[in-house]
Each structure stands twice: as structure tokens, then as C-alpha cells.
Amino acid sequence: MFPKIAIVLTIAVAAGPTGALAQLPLPLPVAQGTPEDRAACEPDVKRHCKAAVPDQLRVLNCLQDNRKRISRACQGVLVKYGQ
């Protein structure tokens, strides 16, 4: 069976001593989306991003790069999580 895909759920903002540093995003552990999110994007991952699996960040980047080619359902998942 196809491995579960993952979607970055949130992006954090670094808390730094200056305002400029506070604007830098911190890398976060990648969290998986809901079962519904994974189901919405699984066909698109298989079709467009198979080479990126199982690297979750590569899968996300691939989905973003192929935004115009992926299903509306998967596009909605990306929008849902601010991607």
C-alpha cells in the first residue's frame, strides 16, 4: 500500500531578540494531515510526486510546484494549512 503522505500543518515564527529575527520561520517537525487530507492528496502524490516519497518536505514542495496540476481537493488541503 502507498505510504501515508504528510502535509506540513503549521509554520512557526521564530522568537528572537530583534524584530527582524522574530520574522524568521523555524523549521518544525513535519506533521501529517488528517486522514481526509491524506485521501485528498494521495492520488496527486502518486501521479506527480512519487519520487519525493517518503520525504515529507519534498512531497509538500512537489505539491506546491505542481499546484496547477493537482486536484481541487488537494489544492484545498494546501490552502487549509497556509501552503
N, C-alpha and C positions, 0 to 999 in steps of 0.2 A: 504494500500500500504506500502511497505517496506520503512522505514525511509532512508533518504539520508545518504550515508556513507561519511566519511570525511577522507581526507588524509592530513597529515602534509605536507605543501608545502615548508616550509623553516626551516632551523635550524640556529639560531643566535649564534654568538660568543660573549661572554661577553667582555666588555672593562673594564679592571681592571688596577690597579696601577702597577702591575708587569706583566712580560711576561707570567708567569705561570697562573695567573688569567685570562689573556686575552684569554687563550686557553679553558676555561670552557664554555660549551654551556649554554645559558639561556633558561629557559622554555618559550615557546611562546604560545600565543593563537593558538588553532588549526584552521587552515583554510581549507575550503572544496575545493576539486579539481574541475575541470571543469565538466560540465555535461557529457562529453565524458569519463573523468577519472572515474566518479562515475559509468557510464554504464559499463565500462570495468571491474570494480571490484565488482559490486553488486552481480553477481552470486556466486563469490568466498566467499564473506562475508556471503551470505545466507547459503552456503554449509559448510564453515569451521569456521566461526566466529560469528554465530548467537548469542551466549551467550554474546559476547562482546558489542553488540549494546545496547544502543546508545553511549556508552563511546568511543569517537573518538580515544583516545590514545590506549585503549585496542584493538580496531579494527585494528589500524596500527600495534601494536605489534603482534596480531594474524596473520595478513597477512605476516608479516616478518617471524614469526615462521613457517608458512606453505608455504613458498616461493616455495618449490619443488612441492607442490600440486596444487598451484593456476595457473590459465590460463596464457598464454604468454602475453595476453593483460594487465592483471593486474600486472604481473611482470614488464612490460614496464612502467606502471604508477609509480611503486615504484622506478625504476631506474631513471625515468624522474625527480623525486624530490629528488634524492640522498638518497633514503632509501634502 
